[in-house]
């Protein structure tokens, strides 16, 4: 009987540990902010904001069950909304120009490409 129970216990432990690792790969709010901020700092020219930092910024927006919203404001007054999928890290971008009331899809990025590697 001991010979049957031991392999069964080992299999159960192995399956349980696999489930635990899957939850660690989920994107956190901090990761969403960091990745989008890194993307924005590498893509957009921030030199104009050196004298007046409040004209350009990255901040957290609303959160849903499946995504985080991170908002980038440009010195031009335009906004880019980043919708970060909590499970995959796939990030959809939408540009909004309030003065013209125009919204455009702006593509996607993979958040992991903009996160610091440990």
C-alpha positions in Angstrom: 0.0 0.0 0.0 2.9 2.4 0.8 4.3 1.9 -2.7 1.0 3.2 -4.2 0.4 6.1 -1.9 3.9 7.7 -2.2 3.7 8.2 -6.1 0.1 9.4 -5.7 1.2 12.1 -3.2 4.1 13.1 -5.4 1.9 13.6 -8.4 -0.6 15.6 -6.4 2.2 17.9 -5.1 3.6 18.3 -8.6 0.1 19.3 -10.0 -0.5 21.8 -7.1 2.9 23.5 -7.6 2.2 23.9 -11.3 -1.0 25.8 -10.5 0.9 28.1 -8.1 3.4 29.1 -10.7 0.7 30.1 -13.2 -0.7 32.7 -10.7 2.7 34.3 -10.3 2.8 35.1 -14.0 -0.2 37.4 -13.7 0.4 41.1 -14.3 0.1 43.4 -11.3 -0.9 47.1 -11.3 2.7 48.0 -10.5 4.0 46.0 -13.4 1.4 47.6 -15.7 2.5 51.1 -14.6 6.3 50.3 -14.8 6.0 48.7 -18.3 3.9 51.6 -19.8 6.1 54.2 -18.1 9.2 52.6 -19.6 7.5 52.4 -23.0 6.5 56.1 -22.9 10.0 57.2 -21.8 11.6 55.3 -24.6 9.1 56.3 -27.3 8.2 59.9 -26.6 10.5 63.0 -26.3 10.4 64.1 -22.7 12.9 66.9 -23.1 10.1 69.6 -23.2 8.9 68.4 -19.8 12.2 69.1 -18.1 11.2 72.7 -17.4 7.5 71.9 -16.7 7.1 68.2 -15.6 3.3 68.6 -15.1 2.7 68.9 -18.9 3.7 65.2 -19.5 2.9 62.3 -17.2 2.0 58.6 -16.8 -0.7 57.7 -14.2 -2.9 54.7 -13.4 -6.5 54.9 -14.7 -9.4 52.6 -14.1 -9.2 48.9 -13.4 -11.5 46.2 -14.6 -11.6 42.5 -13.8 -9.4 41.7 -16.9 -7.3 44.9 -17.5 -5.5 47.9 -16.0 -5.7 51.2 -17.7 -2.6 53.4 -17.7 -2.8 56.9 -19.1 -0.1 58.9 -20.8 -0.6 62.7 -21.3 1.5 64.4 -23.9 2.7 68.0 -23.8 0.3 68.5 -26.8 -2.7 67.7 -24.6 -3.3 64.4 -26.3 -3.8 61.2 -24.2 -2.8 57.7 -24.9 -4.8 55.1 -23.0 -3.0 51.8 -22.5 -5.2 48.8 -21.6 -3.0 46.1 -20.1 -4.5 42.5 -20.0 -3.9 41.2 -16.5 -3.2 37.7 -17.7 -1.1 38.0 -20.8 0.4 41.5 -20.6 -0.8 42.3 -24.1 -1.4 46.0 -24.1 -3.8 47.8 -26.5 -3.3 51.5 -27.1 -5.9 54.2 -27.9 -5.0 57.8 -28.7 -7.5 60.6 -27.8 -7.2 64.2 -28.7 -9.7 66.1 -26.6 -9.6 69.4 -28.6 -10.7 67.6 -31.7 -12.7 64.9 -29.9 -10.9 62.2 -32.0 -10.1 58.6 -30.8 -7.9 56.3 -32.8 -6.6 52.8 -32.1 -2.8 53.1 -31.9 -1.6 49.5 -31.9 -0.5 47.0 -29.3 2.7 46.2 -27.3 3.8 43.3 -25.2 4.3 44.7 -21.7 7.0 42.2 -20.9 9.2 43.9 -23.5 9.3 47.0 -21.3 9.7 45.4 -17.8 13.0 45.3 -16.1 14.4 41.7 -16.1 15.4 40.4 -12.7 
